[in-house]
């Protein structure tokens, strides 16, 4: 099993990164959350990976964090969920947000948030993952407690960030600058941290 890949990022697209390792270019399928966390081309990158083996193909999936890899593997354990749907989940929301939605049983939010997931698939995810994700009802409490967090997330998305990475950046900025931070303070902190 290939647990991680460290090498030179030779190219990146929203769904695929090519990492040069020992003279070999590895095509690594990635979610949008990982794409937004990638360094510039020709920089060193480390991705946590999952090698998906089928009769007719081998595909390497890569993630910026171990939490994303863990969620990807959890999703693959759900009946009739393949790597494509698992990547869509990771591209649509943060790991914490997804686990909170599962713990709360928010099927309608899942179907509207994740492209390609219908009611039956969302129900299956909730049924099979609820006990595995534990209680995440307090996940992203920092974002919920800040009245300007939604505006900050929206601003970053309009500037090209994925929704998942925007929420993560805003949460980190609020944690750093304090819960009473203004919108300007949060955005300034986000850009200082980049």
Secondary structure in CASP SS format (residue, H / E / C, confidence):
PFRMAT SS
TARGET T0000
AUTHOR 0000-0000-0000
METHOD secondary structure of the structure
MODEL  1
X C 1.00
X C 1.00
X C 1.00
X E 1.00
X E 1.00
X E 1.00
X E 1.00
X E 1.00
X E 1.00
X E 1.00
X E 1.00
X E 1.00
X E 1.00
X C 1.00
X C 1.00
X E 1.00
X E 1.00
X E 1.00
X E 1.00
X E 1.00
X E 1.00
X C 1.00
X C 1.00
X E 1.00
X E 1.00
X E 1.00
X E 1.00
X E 1.00
X E 1.00
X E 1.00
X C 1.00
X H 1.00
X H 1.00
X H 1.00
X H 1.00
X H 1.00
X H 1.00
X C 1.00
X C 1.00
X C 1.00
X C 1.00
X C 1.00
X C 1.00
X E 1.00
X E 1.00
X E 1.00
X E 1.00
X E 1.00
X E 1.00
X E 1.00
X E 1.00
X E 1.00
X E 1.00
X C 1.00
X C 1.00
X C 1.00
X C 1.00
X E 1.00
X E 1.00
X E 1.00
X E 1.00
X E 1.00
X E 1.00
X C 1.00
X C 1.00
X H 1.00
X H 1.00
X H 1.00
X H 1.00
X H 1.00
X H 1.00
X H 1.00
X H 1.00
X H 1.00
X H 1.00
X H 1.00
X C 1.00
X C 1.00
X C 1.00
X C 1.00
X C 1.00
X C 1.00
X H 1.00
X H 1.00
X H 1.00
X H 1.00
X H 1.00
X H 1.00
X H 1.00
X H 1.00
X H 1.00
X H 1.00
X C 1.00
X C 1.00
X H 1.00
X H 1.00
X H 1.00
X H 1.00
X H 1.00
X H 1.00
X H 1.00
X H 1.00
X H 1.00
X H 1.00
X C 1.00
X C 1.00
X H 1.00
X H 1.00
X H 1.00
X H 1.00
X H 1.00
X H 1.00
X H 1.00
X C 1.00
X C 1.00
X C 1.00
X C 1.00
X C 1.00
X H 1.00
X H 1.00
X H 1.00
X H 1.00
X H 1.00
X H 1.00
X H 1.00
X H 1.00
X H 1.00
X H 1.00
X H 1.00
X H 1.00
X H 1.00
X H 1.00
X H 1.00
X C 1.00
X C 1.00
X C 1.00
X C 1.00
X C 1.00
X C 1.00
X C 1.00
X H 1.00
X H 1.00
X H 1.00
X H 1.00
X H 1.00
X C 1.00
X C 1.00
X C 1.00
X H 1.00
X H 1.00
X H 1.00
X H 1.00
X H 1.00
X H 1.00
X H 1.00
X H 1.00
X H 1.00
X H 1.00
X C 1.00
X C 1.00
X C 1.00
X C 1.00
X H 1.00
X H 1.00
X H 1.00
X H 1.00
X H 1.00
X H 1.00
X H 1.00
X H 1.00
X H 1.00
X H 1.00
X H 1.00
X H 1.00
X H 1.00
X H 1.00
X H 1.00
X C 1.00
X C 1.00
X C 1.00
X C 1.00
X C 1.00
X H 1.00
X H 1.00
X H 1.00
X H 1.00
X H 1.00
X H 1.00
X H 1.00
X H 1.00
X H 1.00
X H 1.00
X H 1.00
X C 1.00
END
